[in-house]
Amino acid sequence: MNRLFKKQQNLLQRKRKIRRSIRGTAERPRLCVYVSNKHISAQIIDDDKQHTILSISTVGRDKKLTGTMTDKSAAIGEEIAKQATKKKVKQVVFDRNGRLYHGRIQALADAARKNGLEF
């Protein structure tokens, strides 16, 4: 079996396992994070209504974020926390999307916590 195919299958399996137990509601929506090689995006989702409350990404931004991917993910975490408080969302369930809670994911989560989101 191809090494990259196996790696992708393992990620998909972890993602499905996590999503079985995590569910976003109106009181505590789900903060879902996606990390690619060049960009990072985060969404706050209400799974009961199947509705995305808020979405932020580094793709196609007017002001370019500079620095490493960890710096960019911290900036996205700050911004999503600020916009979530404007939409009166204070508590979220964190969905790391099958990734390890390390590096970029951790930087985003820590920045969101500093700016008022509760996990």
N, C-alpha and C positions, 0 to 999 in steps of 0.2 A: 504494500500500500504506500502511496506517495506520502512523504513526510508532511508536506503542507496541507494535504487533504485531511490527514489524521489530526493535525493541529486544529483545523477548522471544525472538524466534527466534535472534538473534545470541547471547544469553546461553545458550540451549539448545545451540547449536552449539559454543560454547566449552566448556560443561560436558561434552558428549559427547567432545570431543577430549581433554580432560584425563583423563577416566575410562578412555579406552582405554589409557593408559600407567600409571595409578596402580592398584595392587592391594594390599589389606591382607591380611596373613597372620597367623598366630598369633604369630610373633616380632615383626612390625612391623604392627600393625593400622592402619587408616586413620582419621585424625581429620578428619571431615567437618563443615564449618561452613555454616550457613544463616543469612542475614541478611534480615529483612524491615524494613518501615518502623518498626515499634514494638518488635520483639523480636529476639533472637538465640539460636540454639541450636547445640550442638555434640554430636557423637556419636563414639564410638570403636567402629569396626566391624571384625569379622573376616570378610573376604569369602570365605575358604575354607569356613567353616562357615555363612556367611550369618547371622551372629549379632551383635546389638548388645551390646557389652560394657558400655558406659556411655553415659548420655545426660543432658545438662544443658541447661536452657533458662531464659529469663527469664519464660516464661509461667506464671502461676499460682503464683508463689513466695510463701511465707509472709512472709519479710522482703523488703520491696520494695527494689530497687536504685535508688539515686538518682543523679542526674547525667546527663551526656550519654550517647548511645548508645556512644561510644567508651569511657567509664568503665564502662558496663555490660558491654561485651564484654571488657574487661580483667579484670573480676571473674569472668566466666564462664571465661575462660582460666585464672585462678588456681585456681578451684574444680575444673575438669576435670583439671588437672595433679595436684592433691592427691588426688583420688579415684582417678586412674589409678595413682598410686604405691601406693595402698592395695591395688589389684587387681593389683599387680606388673607394670604396663605401663610401660616406660621409654622405648622407642623407638616412634615413630609415623611414618606417611607422611601429610603434610599435603595435604588436599583442600580447595581454596578454593572449590569448587563453581561455577566459571566466573567468579567475581568477581575484580577486581583485588586484588593484594596491597598494599593501601593503606587507611589509616584504620582502620575497625572490624576488618577481617580481620587487619591487621598488629598492632593492639593486642592482640587475642586470642592471636595466635601468640607475641608477645613475652612476654606474661604467662605463657603456658604454658611457655615456655623458661626463664624465671626461676625457676619452681617445679619444675623437674626433668625435663620432657619433652624428649627429643631428637628433632629432625626430620631 
